[in-house]
Amino acid sequence: MSAAGLSRVKRAGVRVASVAGRSIAIFVPVFAVATFVTFALRTLSGLSPAHLQLGESATPENIARIEHQWGLDKPFLTQYLDWFGNLLSGDLGTSWFNGADIARLLTEGAVISLSVAGFALLIGVVFGFGLGVLAAWRRTTWVDRGITGFTTFISVMPSFVVGIALVGVFAVGLGWFPSAGYVPADRGFGVWLAHITLPAIALSFDTVSDVARQLRAGLVAAYRENYVTGAVVRGLSPRRIFFRHVLRNGIGPALTVLGLKFPNLLGGAVVTEAIFGMPGFGQFAAQSAQRGDVPAVQGVLVVSIVLVVVFNLLVNIILARVTPASARGV
């Protein structure tokens, strides 16, 4: 590699490292505050494992005994520091409901939910970017207007309505996909993919719509810049102008939207998993909240926070690599 190439690679590495450092510096205090608020849920809720285990027969003596076993008679900050220390070592605590390890229960559910959300995100990226690029390429034509109308239409369709319609047409009517349940990937990739396809499509509509519209707007704005006019005057081909100048400078808003969509995909899993009968992350969260199983709910919130923080960190790094202006805070 030439000296100029090595210099560009070095500058890109420094730029990415700078963005990663700034992002981590922001996310660490956010994570600390979020975990503190999450832990405070038990005190705010007024719930206790004694009420969950003893029910109507709870007496003050039995309540005090059980809360002592769980360490709930310690000062609040002591409880939080103990819990946070265990959290850093990967210990999310024990369920009040059945005494099971919360980390294990969450791992089982998270695999299902991340399979669906990840596939939905992939669908959103592929179709959103495809439609956005096509609309910008054929801007002001009937193709552009048709794509804009289509993305506006699917953006107002709730995922549970889409899910029910997909089950009725493709599962019950045509029999192409299973209507409910989940099969792990180790039991066959094709069977696993068939079970997550319909819920992933139901979740992906909003992502497809927002990514396509943001990308189309960013690319159209980039086409109006002076550097594109200069490239046209220099005789560069439309393909080179698009990939070297327009796409790189217009993709930023669409990537930013992806960072905001990931939490929505995790949240939407609660309804989607109920429709498709999948024992995932969302179902576990809903059942734990209904039971009053506070440690399980805290574990769900912590894992959600970590997933969202990590995903946004990756998006920021990609933004810094693809659009250099973002690394300068522009």
C-alpha positions, 0 to 999 in steps of 0.5 A: 500500500502506498504512503498516501493510502496508509495515511488515509487508513490511519486518519480513518482509524483515528476518526473512528477511535475518536467517535468511539471514545466520545460515545463511550464517555456519554454512554457510561454515565447514561448506563449508570443513571439508567441502572440506578433508576431501574434498581429504584423500581422495587422501592417505588413499586412497594412489591416484595418477594414475601407477598409473591410467595406467601400471598394472603397468608403473609404475616409481619414475621414471615415478611421480615424473614423472607426480606432478610433472606433476599437482603432487602432489609439493608440500606438502599444504597448498599442494596444497589451497590451489591446489585450493581457489582453482581451486574458487572459480573453478569449476575442479574439475580434470581427470580422472585417467582420461581427462584430461577436464574434471571440471566439464563431465562433472559438468554433463552428469550433474548435469542428468540427476540434478537432473531426476529428483531435482527431479521426485521432490521435486515429487511428494513435496511435492504428494502429501505435503502433500495426504495430510498435509492430508487426514489432519489435516482428517479426523483420527481418521476412517477416512481418517486411518487409511487415509492413515497406513497407506498412508504407513507401507507406502510408507516401507519400500519401497526405491527399487530395488524400486519402480523394478523394479516400475514398469519391469515394470508400466508400461514392459514390461507396459503400454508407457506409459513407456520402460524406460531411457535419458534424452532431454534436454528440448531434444529434446521436453518430453513425451519428456523427462518420459516418461523421468524419470517412473518413476525420479522416482516410485521416488525419491519414495515416502520423501519422500511418506511422511515429509512426509505424516506430519510435516505431519499431526502438525504440523497436529494439534498446531496444532489443539490450540492455544489460538489455534485455540479462540479463533478458533472461539469468534470464529466464524471459518470452518474454512477461514480457521482452517486457512489463517490459523492451523493451516497456518502454524504446523503446516507447520514440521516438514514443511518441515524434513523436505524439507531432510533429504530432498534429500541422500537423493534425490541419494544414491538416484540412484545405484541408480535411475540404474543400474536405468533406465540413465541416465548421471547424477550417481550413475552418474558418481560410482560409476564414478569411485570404481571407477576410483580417479579421485580428482579426479572423486570430489572434484568429485562430493562438492564439487558435492553439498555445494554443492547440499545447502547451497543447498537447506537455505538455501532451506528455512530462508528459506522457514521464516522467511517462512512460520513466523515463530517459526523466525526467532526460534529457537523 
